[in-house]
Amino acid sequence: MSEMEVNPVNRRDFLQTTAAATATATAALSAASTGVASAQEPAAKKAALLPKRVLGKTGVEVSMLNQGTWRAPDSLDRLLRLGYAGGIRYIDTAKSYGTEPGVGKFLSSLPDGARKDIFLVTKDGPRTPSELIPLLDKRIEALKTDYVDLFFIHGIGGKAKLGWPKSKELADTIDKIKKSGKAKFVGFSCHDALKVEFLNAAAEGKIVDAIMVAYDPFLDRGAPLNKAIDACHKAGIGLISMKQFSGHENAEKLSKEIEKRVPSLKEKGLNPFQALLTALWSDERFSSSCVSMRNTDHLRQNIEASKNFQPLKQAEIDGLREAILVAGTTFCANCDGSCSRAAGTEAALGDLARLVTYHDQHGFRGEARRLYSEMDPASRDWSGADLAAAREVCHNKLDFARLLRRVEANLA
């Protein structure tokens, strides 16, 4: 499944950002998004690039904020131009997103030579590692480009694929892809409950260049997922976060809790979602965060957060986590299956909560029902599960009893 960072709440409700800085940035970005430029120089070239970090052993610098395009709206072209004008140089798409043609159209509209400055990522789901080669050809054709910078196995998961990240077949496939020049780097995305095992396998195999993983910045230091991320980082694998915004259904309550517990964030001009990104970027193991921004408000605010990034203190991150736990959430980006194990069930409690989030918050109801229908019966059957035990070990203390009632009402 793909990255979803849709949030219908107007995030400016928390505070009004610094007026002068916002007005200047908004004027420049708005001009670029409508194709208006100054007589001296295009607005897109005036805007400074966003801060960058090196993506693992690749040696390539990528924007800390990257533009996800999952099921982007009809205004995709405008959003891509606005992102480019704001300094984003990393675009993320995939076969299943349905946005590759729009991304390709945008790339073809760039000035001569500008394509080389874009870090372009797409994804597909092979049945075997070697199938990546023909699938890459199809993705390049859809994008109307000669190459992509990074090609992901999309949503790798399941016990049958645990050996892929350190297999000879994948190593040989990556070698052929790189020699063809059609993709500079290869990796995988993952939000599977087995992601600890997948990340450890990748760190051991040292085959893949990058991994995009569901993650938020509140994981306990000794948690298995944290150790797996450490292992990948030490192995030189570039790390990209995703789904960091999912699950915050009560933005008003979250805002009040943050203001009460971490007033310094308001003093820094950060709304809750800017604070979440800033907390994540404070973890230097991650090179970039993939965020699907579906309107200009979210895009501008996230660009502003990136440009003004200063690492948060650990006390601020801890306070932010406390506020989120009190406000409640419907999704745990750091799910590693411990909730199901504690509950004594084969049901994929973390995945079920994720589908509730897709249905109730993101509005992708048909997609949530489809994904639910594709789950095997054991993964959907939580009868007899100790949901109180599941909540106790969950990294985000999800109220599974409440969430699973919503599964029954809306997805079953």
C-alpha positions as CSV (number, residue, x, y, z in Angstrom):
1,M,0.0,0.0,0.0
2,S,1.1,3.5,-0.7
3,E,1.9,6.5,1.2
4,M,-1.1,8.5,2.4
5,E,-0.6,11.8,4.2
6,V,-4.0,13.3,3.5
7,N,-5.4,15.4,6.4
8,P,-8.6,17.2,5.8
9,V,-8.2,19.6,8.8
10,N,-7.0,23.1,8.1
11,R,-3.7,23.1,10.0
12,R,-3.6,26.8,10.3
13,D,-6.3,26.5,13.1
14,F,-3.5,26.0,15.6
15,L,-1.8,29.4,15.0
16,Q,-1.1,32.1,12.6
17,T,2.5,31.8,11.2
18,T,4.9,34.7,11.2
19,A,3.1,37.2,8.9
20,A,6.0,38.8,7.1
21,A,7.8,35.6,6.2
22,T,4.7,33.8,5.2
23,A,3.5,36.7,3.0
24,T,6.8,36.8,1.2
25,A,6.9,33.1,0.6
26,T,3.3,32.9,-0.4
27,A,3.6,35.7,-2.9
28,A,6.6,34.0,-4.6
29,L,5.0,30.5,-4.6
30,S,1.6,31.8,-5.8
31,A,3.3,33.6,-8.7
32,A,5.1,30.4,-9.7
33,S,2.0,28.2,-9.4
34,T,0.1,30.4,-11.8
35,G,2.9,30.7,-14.2
36,V,3.6,34.3,-13.3
37,A,7.3,35.4,-13.2
38,S,9.1,38.6,-12.7
39,A,10.7,40.5,-15.5
40,Q,14.2,39.7,-14.2
41,E,14.0,36.0,-13.3
42,P,11.4,33.2,-13.0
43,A,10.0,32.9,-9.5
44,A,10.9,29.2,-9.5
45,K,14.6,30.1,-9.8
46,K,14.3,32.8,-7.1
47,A,13.1,30.4,-4.4
48,A,15.9,28.8,-2.5
49,L,16.1,25.0,-2.5
50,L,14.9,23.2,0.6
51,P,17.5,21.8,3.0
52,K,19.0,18.5,1.7
53,R,20.6,15.4,3.2
54,V,22.7,12.7,1.7
55,L,20.7,9.6,1.0
56,G,22.8,6.8,2.6
57,K,25.7,5.4,0.6
58,T,24.4,6.8,-2.7
59,G,26.2,10.1,-2.0
60,V,23.2,11.9,-3.5
61,E,21.6,14.9,-1.7
62,V,17.8,14.8,-1.6
63,S,15.3,17.3,-0.3
64,M,14.4,16.7,3.4
65,L,10.7,17.2,2.3
66,N,9.7,15.2,-0.7
67,Q,6.4,15.5,-2.6
68,G,4.3,12.4,-2.5
69,T,1.6,12.1,-5.2
70,W,-0.7,9.3,-4.0
71,R,-4.0,9.8,-5.8
72,A,-3.3,13.4,-6.2
73,P,-6.2,15.7,-7.1
74,D,-6.9,17.3,-10.5
75,S,-4.6,20.1,-9.4
76,L,-1.6,17.9,-9.4
77,D,0.3,20.0,-12.1
78,R,-0.2,23.1,-10.0
79,L,0.9,21.4,-6.8
80,L,4.0,20.1,-8.6
81,R,4.9,23.5,-9.9
82,L,4.2,25.1,-6.5
83,G,6.5,22.5,-4.9
84,Y,9.2,23.1,-7.4
85,A,8.9,26.9,-6.9
86,G,9.2,26.3,-3.2
87,G,12.4,24.3,-3.6
88,I,11.3,20.7,-3.6
89,R,13.5,18.6,-5.8
90,Y,12.3,15.1,-4.9
91,I,9.1,13.7,-6.4
92,D,7.6,10.3,-5.3
93,T,5.1,8.4,-7.5
94,A,4.1,4.8,-8.3
95,K,2.1,2.6,-10.7
96,S,-0.8,2.3,-8.2
97,Y,-0.9,6.1,-7.6
98,G,-2.2,6.8,-11.0
99,T,-0.1,10.0,-11.1
100,E,2.9,9.0,-13.3
101,P,1.4,10.6,-16.5
102,G,0.9,13.8,-14.6
103,V,4.4,13.7,-13.2
104,G,5.8,13.0,-16.6
105,K,3.9,16.0,-18.1
106,F,5.3,18.2,-15.4
107,L,8.9,17.0,-16.0
108,S,8.5,17.7,-19.7
109,S,7.5,21.3,-19.0
110,L,10.7,22.0,-17.1
111,P,13.5,24.1,-18.6
112,D,16.2,22.3,-20.5
113,G,18.6,20.6,-18.1
114,A,16.3,20.9,-15.1
115,R,15.3,17.2,-15.1
116,K,18.8,16.3,-13.7
117,D,18.0,18.3,-10.6
118,I,14.9,16.3,-9.8
119,F,15.2,13.1,-7.7
120,L,12.5,11.0,-9.2
121,V,11.1,7.9,-7.5
122,T,8.6,5.4,-8.6
123,K,7.4,2.0,-7.5
124,D,5.9,-1.3,-8.6
125,G,5.1,-4.7,-7.1
126,P,7.0,-7.6,-8.6
127,R,6.1,-11.2,-8.0
128,T,9.9,-12.1,-8.1
129,P,12.9,-9.8,-7.8
130,S,13.9,-10.3,-11.4
131,E,10.5,-9.0,-12.5
132,L,11.7,-5.6,-11.5
133,I,13.4,-5.2,-14.9
134,P,10.3,-5.4,-17.2
135,L,8.3,-3.4,-14.6
136,L,10.8,-0.6,-14.6
137,D,10.5,-0.4,-18.4
138,K,6.7,0.1,-18.0
139,R,7.2,2.8,-15.3
140,I,9.7,4.7,-17.4
141,E,7.3,4.6,-20.3
142,A,4.4,5.9,-18.2
143,L,6.6,8.8,-16.9
144,K,7.8,9.6,-20.4
145,T,11.4,9.9,-19.2
146,D,14.7,8.1,-19.9
147,Y,15.4,7.0,-16.3
148,V,14.3,7.3,-12.7
149,D,16.7,8.0,-9.8
150,L,15.2,5.4,-7.4
151,F,13.0,2.4,-8.1
152,F,11.2,0.8,-5.2
153,I,9.7,-2.6,-4.7
154,H,6.3,-1.3,-3.6
155,G,5.0,-2.3,-0.2
156,I,7.2,-5.3,0.3
157,G,5.7,-7.6,2.9
158,G,4.7,-11.2,3.8
159,K,6.9,-14.0,5.1
160,A,7.4,-15.3,1.5
161,K,9.5,-12.2,0.6
162,L,11.6,-12.0,3.8
163,G,14.6,-13.4,1.9
164,W,14.5,-10.9,-0.9
165,P,16.6,-8.1,0.6
166,K,19.6,-10.4,0.8
167,S,19.0,-12.7,-2.1
168,K,21.3,-13.3,-5.0
169,E,18.4,-12.8,-7.4
170,L,17.8,-9.3,-6.1
171,A,21.5,-8.5,-6.2
172,D,21.8,-9.6,-9.8
173,T,18.7,-7.7,-10.8
174,I,19.9,-4.5,-9.2
175,D,23.2,-4.9,-10.9
176,K,21.5,-5.2,-14.3
177,I,19.2,-2.3,-13.7
178,K,22.1,0.0,-12.7
179,K,24.1,-1.1,-15.8
180,S,21.1,-0.3,-18.0
181,G,21.0,3.3,-16.7
182,K,17.3,3.1,-16.3
183,A,17.4,3.5,-12.5
184,K,20.4,4.8,-10.5
185,F,19.3,3.2,-7.2
186,V,16.9,0.4,-6.1
187,G,15.2,-0.3,-2.8
188,F,11.9,-1.1,-1.2
189,S,9.0,0.6,0.7
190,C,7.5,-1.1,3.7
191,H,4.8,-0.8,6.3
192,D,4.3,-4.5,6.9
193,A,4.1,-5.9,10.5
194,L,7.4,-7.7,9.6
195,K,9.2,-4.5,8.8
196,V,11.7,-5.2,11.6
197,E,12.7,-8.4,9.9
198,F,12.8,-6.8,6.4
199,L,15.0,-3.9,7.6
200,N,17.4,-6.3,9.4
201,A,17.6,-8.5,6.3
202,A,18.4,-5.4,4.2
203,A,21.1,-4.3,6.7
204,E,22.6,-7.8,6.5
205,G,22.4,-8.1,2.8
206,K,23.7,-4.6,2.0
207,I,22.1,-4.9,-1.5
208,V,19.4,-2.2,-1.5
209,D,20.3,1.5,-1.6
210,A,17.3,3.0,0.1
211,I,14.2,2.1,2.1
212,M,11.0,4.1,2.6
213,V,9.4,3.0,5.9
214,A,6.3,3.9,7.9
215,Y,7.7,5.7,10.9
216,D,7.0,8.5,13.4
217,P,9.6,10.1,15.8
218,F,8.3,8.7,19.1
219,L,9.7,5.1,19.1
220,D,11.4,3.9,22.3
221,R,15.1,3.8,21.9
222,G,15.3,0.1,22.7
223,A,12.4,-1.0,20.4
224,P,13.3,-3.6,17.8
225,L,12.3,-1.3,15.0
226,N,14.6,1.4,16.3
227,K,17.5,-1.1,16.4
228,A,16.6,-2.2,12.8
229,I,16.7,1.4,11.6
230,D,20.0,1.8,13.3
231,A,21.3,-1.3,11.5
232,C,20.2,0.0,8.1
233,H,21.7,3.5,8.8
234,K,25.0,1.9,9.8
235,A,25.0,-0.2,6.6
236,G,24.7,3.0,4.5
237,I,21.1,2.4,3.4
238,G,19.2,5.6,2.8
239,L,16.1,6.0,4.9
240,I,12.9,7.9,4.0
241,S,10.0,8.2,6.3
242,M,6.3,7.9,5.4
243,K,2.9,8.0,7.0
244,Q,4.1,10.4,9.7
245,F,0.8,12.4,9.7
246,S,-1.7,9.5,9.6
247,G,-4.2,8.9,12.4
248,H,-4.5,12.3,14.1
249,E,-8.3,12.6,13.9
250,N,-8.9,15.3,16.5
251,A,-6.7,18.2,15.4
252,E,-8.4,20.7,17.7
253,K,-7.7,18.6,20.8
254,L,-4.1,17.8,19.6
255,S,-3.5,21.6,19.1
256,K,-4.7,22.3,22.7
257,E,-2.6,19.5,24.2
258,I,0.5,20.6,22.4
259,E,0.0,24.3,23.4
260,K,-0.4,23.2,27.0
261,R,2.5,20.7,27.1
262,V,5.0,22.2,24.7
263,P,4.4,25.9,24.5
264,S,7.9,26.4,22.9
265,L,6.5,24.9,19.7
266,K,4.0,27.7,19.3
267,E,6.8,30.2,20.2
268,K,8.8,28.7,17.3
269,G,5.8,29.3,15.0
270,L,5.1,25.6,14.4
271,N,1.6,24.2,14.0
272,P,1.1,20.5,15.1
273,F,1.9,19.1,11.7
274,Q,4.9,21.2,11.2
275,A,6.1,20.1,14.6
276,L,5.7,16.5,13.7
277,L,7.8,17.0,10.6
278,T,10.4,18.9,12.6
279,A,10.6,16.2,15.2
280,L,11.1,13.6,12.5
281,W,13.8,15.6,10.8
282,S,15.5,15.9,14.2
283,D,16.3,12.2,13.7
284,E,19.4,12.5,11.4
285,R,19.1,8.8,10.4
286,F,16.3,9.9,8.0
287,S,17.3,11.7,4.8
288,S,13.8,12.7,3.7
289,S,10.1,12.5,4.6
290,C,7.5,11.6,1.9
291,V,4.3,13.6,2.3
292,S,1.3,13.6,-0.1
293,M,0.2,17.2,0.1
294,R,-3.2,17.6,-1.6
295,N,-3.7,21.3,-1.3
296,T,-1.7,24.5,-1.4
297,D,-2.0,25.2,2.3
298,H,-0.4,22.0,3.3
299,L,2.3,22.3,0.7
300,R,3.2,25.9,1.7
301,Q,3.2,25.1,5.4
302,N,5.5,22.0,5.0
303,I,7.8,23.9,2.7
304,E,8.0,26.7,5.4
305,A,8.8,24.1,8.1
306,S,11.6,22.6,6.0
307,K,13.2,26.0,5.2
308,N,13.0,27.0,8.9
309,F,14.1,23.6,10.3
310,Q,16.0,23.6,13.6
311,P,16.3,20.4,15.5
312,L,13.9,20.0,18.5
313,K,15.1,19.3,21.9
314,Q,14.4,15.8,23.3
315,A,12.1,17.3,25.9
316,E,10.0,18.9,23.1
317,I,9.8,15.7,21.2
318,D,8.7,13.9,24.4
319,G,6.1,16.5,25.1
320,L,4.8,16.3,21.6
321,R,4.4,12.5,22.0
322,E,2.5,13.0,25.3
323,A,0.1,15.4,23.6
324,I,-0.5,12.9,20.8
325,L,-1.2,10.1,23.2
326,V,-3.7,12.2,25.2
327,A,-5.4,13.5,22.0
328,G,-5.6,9.9,20.7
329,T,-4.8,8.5,17.2
330,T,-6.1,5.8,15.0
331,F,-2.8,4.7,13.4
332,C,0.6,3.5,14.6
333,A,3.3,4.2,12.0
334,N,5.7,2.2,14.1
335,C,3.6,-0.9,14.2
336,D,5.8,-4.1,14.3
337,G,3.1,-6.6,15.0
338,S,3.7,-6.6,18.8
339,C,0.0,-5.6,19.3
340,S,-1.2,-8.8,17.6
341,R,1.3,-11.0,19.5
342,A,0.3,-9.5,22.8
343,A,-3.4,-10.0,22.0
344,G,-2.8,-13.7,21.2
345,T,-4.3,-13.4,17.7
346,E,-3.3,-13.8,14.1
347,A,-5.4,-10.8,13.2
348,A,-3.4,-7.9,11.7
349,L,-4.5,-5.4,14.2
350,G,-2.2,-2.7,12.9
351,D,-3.3,-3.1,9.3
352,L,-7.0,-3.0,10.4
353,A,-6.4,0.3,12.2
354,R,-4.6,1.6,9.1
355,L,-7.6,0.8,7.0
356,V,-10.0,2.5,9.4
357,T,-7.7,5.6,9.1
358,Y,-7.9,5.4,5.3
359,H,-11.7,5.1,5.4
360,D,-12.6,7.6,8.1
361,Q,-9.9,10.3,7.9
362,H,-8.6,10.2,4.4
363,G,-11.9,9.6,2.7
364,F,-10.7,6.7,0.6
365,R,-13.6,4.5,1.5
366,G,-13.7,2.3,-1.6
367,E,-10.0,1.7,-1.4
368,A,-10.2,0.8,2.3
369,R,-13.0,-1.7,1.7
370,R,-11.1,-3.2,-1.2
371,L,-7.9,-3.7,0.8
372,Y,-10.0,-5.2,3.7
373,S,-11.6,-7.7,1.3
374,E,-8.2,-8.8,0.1
375,M,-7.0,-9.7,3.6
376,D,-7.0,-13.4,4.4
377,P,-9.7,-14.5,6.9
378,A,-7.2,-15.1,9.7
379,S,-5.9,-11.5,9.4
380,R,-9.4,-10.1,9.8
381,D,-10.6,-12.4,12.6
382,W,-9.9,-10.7,16.0
383,S,-12.4,-12.8,17.9
384,G,-11.0,-13.8,21.2
385,A,-8.1,-11.3,21.0
386,D,-7.0,-9.5,24.2
387,L,-7.5,-6.0,22.9
388,A,-6.5,-4.4,26.3
389,A,-3.1,-6.2,26.1
390,A,-2.8,-5.1,22.5
391,R,-3.3,-1.5,23.5
392,E,-0.8,-1.7,26.3
393,V,2.1,-2.7,24.1
394,C,1.1,-0.5,21.1
395,H,3.6,2.3,20.5
396,N,0.8,4.8,20.1
397,K,-1.7,3.2,22.6
398,L,-4.4,2.6,20.0
399,D,-7.9,1.9,21.3
400,F,-8.4,-1.3,19.3
401,A,-11.8,-2.0,20.9
402,R,-13.1,1.2,19.5
403,L,-11.3,1.0,16.1
404,L,-12.4,-2.6,15.4
405,R,-16.0,-1.6,16.0
406,R,-15.5,0.8,13.2
407,V,-14.0,-1.9,11.0
408,E,-17.2,-4.0,11.6
409,A,-19.4,-1.0,10.8
410,N,-17.6,0.4,7.7
411,L,-15.4,-2.3,6.2
412,A,-16.8,-5.7,6.9
